Amino acid sequence: MKEYKKFILLFAVFLACYFFPLNIIPFKGPIFEAIALLKWYAQKHVILCLVPAFFIAGAISVFMEQAAVMKYFGPDSNKFLAYGVASVSGTILAVCSCTILPLFSGIHKKGAGLGPAIAFLYSGPAINILAIILTARILGFEIGIARAIGAVVFSVIIGLLMHLIFIKEEKARVIEGKLHLGEIKEDRPLWKNITYFFTMVVILVFANWGKPQAGETGIWNFLFSIKWWVTGAFLILLAYIVLKWFKKDELTEWSIASWGFSKQILPLLFIGVLVAGVLLGRQGSEGIIPSNWITSLVGGNSIFSNFFASIVGAFMYFATLTEVPILKGLMGAGMGKGPALALLLAGPALSLPNMLVIKKVIGSKKTFVYVTLVVIMATISGLIYGTLFK
C-alpha cells in the first residue's frame, strides 16, 4: 500500500474514533467501555500529546547526529552522565506512558544504549513534576516524596539491570554503531539545534498542561491560564525556525521520519487502548474485571496485594495526572498505602498499549524483562513503604 493511502486510512480511523457517536450503541458493558475509552483517547491525547511527540521523534531521527547520541547516551558512554540525564528527564516532560514512546524510539534508533534509553523510557512519565506535586497534595506528603525518590531510583536501577542482562547485545551494538559512525556534521550552529528542540518540547509541555485542582492557587494556576499563549508563541517561533533555518529537503525528510513513527506506533496504541477498555473499563465504569475485585485485592500490605497492584498498574492505561484521582478513590475504598505506591510506580510508566510498542522497538524478550523488573521493584517498594507508613 502506498504511503498516502496508509495516511488516509490512519487518518480516517482517527476521525472515526474522534467523532464516533456513542449514543448509537444500544448496550453498556466492556465493549461500550472500550469504544468510549478509544474515543476519549483520540479526543484528548492524540492531537496535543502524540502528534508533537511524533514530530520531536522525527527530528531526533533526522537532525540529531548519531555520533552525538553515541557519545552521551551510547552503550559505552559516561554512565553517570547518561543515567543522570535520563533519570530526571520526566521533570520537564509532562507525558504519559504512550507519549514517551516516539521519543524513546527515536533515541534508541539513533544509537542510545539500552540502559539509558530504558531509564529515559521509565522516567519520562514516572517523574512528571506536576504528578509528584499533585500526589503529595492529594494523597499525602509521604507518598509524594516516596514516589519521587522511587521513580528516580527505579529508572537508574532498571536501566542498569537491562544493560547488564543484555550486555552482549549492547557490545555488538557498540561495534555496529562505530562502523557506521561518522564525524559530527554541523549544518547549523549548535545553539540553533538546541533552540529548535527546546521549542518543540515547550509546545508539547504547555499544550498538555493540566488544569489545577479546585482551590489551588499560585504558579500552577498562572501557568495554566497562559498555556495557550505560550503554546501559540512557540508555534510561531517554530514556524520561523523551520522556514528560515532548514532546507526544503530537510523538512521533507523530517516529515517522512515523523510519519514513520506515526504509522508504526498509532495502530498499536489504538489496539492496546481497546483491549485495556474491555478488561478494565474507564474511571467510574466497569470492564470485564469488576473494580470491586481490584479494591478487595489491594487492601492491607501483603506481598500479594502489592504484587497485584503492580500488575494492574502495569496493564492499565493512565493519562497524565489521572492516576492520582483514581488512587484517591481506591484508597478511600480500602486500598493499602503500600499497594497504592506500587501502583503509582508501575502504572504511569507502563500500560498495555505501551508494551505493544516497546515490543516493536526492542523485541519481545527485552520487553518482558523490562516489564518484569518494573513489577518486581514496584512490589518490593510498596511492601517496604506499607511497612514503614501504616
Helices and strands as residue ranges (DSSP letters): H 3-19, G 22-24, H 30-41, I 42-50, H 51-63, H 66-73, H 79-87, G 89-91, H 100-109, H 114-126, H 129-139, H 141-165, H 167-179, H 190-207, H 219-225, H 227-245, H 248-280, H 291-297, H 303-315, H 323-332, H 337-346, H 352-362, H 364-388
